[in-house]
Amino acid sequence: MKEIFEQYGGAIITVIAVVALAAMITMVIGTDSSSPVYQAFQALISSLGGKIK
């Protein structure tokens, strides 16, 4: 186990960091219409559409 971390420690840490970042982005942005980013974007488009008419 020590040899694995000595040889691949940097790569393992990088992979864990990338996976954690992807998970955080998915949690914030979401994958459906109930996500906070989707709701904010929808409200922005609706308000801009109301001002154009």
Summary of the structure (lengths in Angstrom):
residues: 53
radius of gyration: 20.1
end to end distance: 65.8
largest distance: 66.9
contacts: 102
relative contact order: 0.08
helix: 85%
strand: 0%
